[in-house]
């Protein structure tokens, strides 16, 4: 595809025809099989799909953490798929925040030091007011001098979220961000993500299996067998559940 014809500006991420195969020969697994996705700037996007449908592979590729075998990914106007690993690393430092399922906090550092670590690694000075604002909204301001071992799972998850947002990256990728949270903390975190998109223009891409979480997003797209097979704007949890049930029905028909 000629990349100059791809949409830009209002579209933070454009992914076209993504193909990725792990392994070779009889052990080969096609994780992505021609996946297309657009994520609008300043929107909160959810990606859903059965386990093994390619969600993590797609998110890692869109975040520049991993490569694809074929296809084009444009992130904030830059073509990731023609970049060297070093160029992708530099782009990631300035443009991308990532919230992993496992938090990946550094045990020896306090919460504040963890939050500010990516900024310091990038040679940037933390914006104190911004860090205060996000840690206040996330309800962890009184925990900032504590180390991860002194925090609950939910608090660690919120520290990881603050870390992803501290440098005000253009895009935040979140992999099952509410997986470790009780439902009240989960709702607070999702509301925070929605506000970050709507009030600060932050673009957010979240992988989730939870219809309630997807109900906070501006749009949900569904992956199946390495392709985006469906999607709609302004989902409610009920819409998402209905859609998932129809997938399950079709899978059972195919299997029968
Ligand atoms: P999801 O996030 O939707 O569960 P993944 O992107 O993790 O899906 O995986 C898609 C497919 O690729 C699965 O069949 C998975 O087993 C396979 N896969 C993912 N990562 C690897 C890897 N590093 N090596 C081999 N196969 C992998």
Boltz pocket constraint, residues with backbone or C-beta under 6 A from the ligand:
constraints:
  - pocket:
      binder: B
      contacts: [[A, 22], [A, 23], [A, 29], [A, 30], [A, 31], [A, 49], [A, 50], [A, 51], [A, 52], [A, 53], [A, 54], [A, 55], [A, 56], [A, 57], [A, 58]]
      max_distance: 6.0
